[in-house]
Amino acid sequence: NGYGKYIKNEGEYEGQFLNGLKNGNGTLRYKNVFIYKGNFKNDLFEGKGYINFILQKYEYFGNFNKSMFEGEGELKTPNGKYIGCFINSQLEGEGIFSWNTHQCYKGQYVEIKGTWVDGQPNGITEVLIKKIKYKVLYRKGEVIECSINNIAHKNILIDMVIENENYEPKVLFRFNN
């Protein structure tokens, strides 16, 4: 019990222990995989913390529950960042995902502000592309309706969803005439 350091194979922990488990404030390093700094409870990330996934170049700062992103937090990826709510490490609830991407308008700023369910936009969202604001109605990541300057456009197809676990956007934006 108390403060200590534990080194095993590729990993190293320095911080508080209680009954032989990581409890309290500490730092866990797993060589070339991740570094976690924050609170522990019974060997799990719990409460406020910061994790850096070294190879994937992801960083998360916020709340943890049983080692999962939970509640308010900020996730930075190579493609952009999300600030908002998480449940079970998924984007869930109110939040903003913004990124610069070469897949969409040669590096132009793109942002989705709204509600998220299972990591996908859901409900009425604001989508900002090339400084133009669109209102888009999503249902579980699929576009139902789009409006520009409060005018509904059924002939506009906009599909902006998070494509994979790397939070890379898949963006299609075209006009059907």
Order of alpha helices (4+ residues) and beta strands (2+ residues): beta-beta-beta-beta-beta-beta-beta-beta-beta-beta-beta-beta-beta-beta-beta-beta
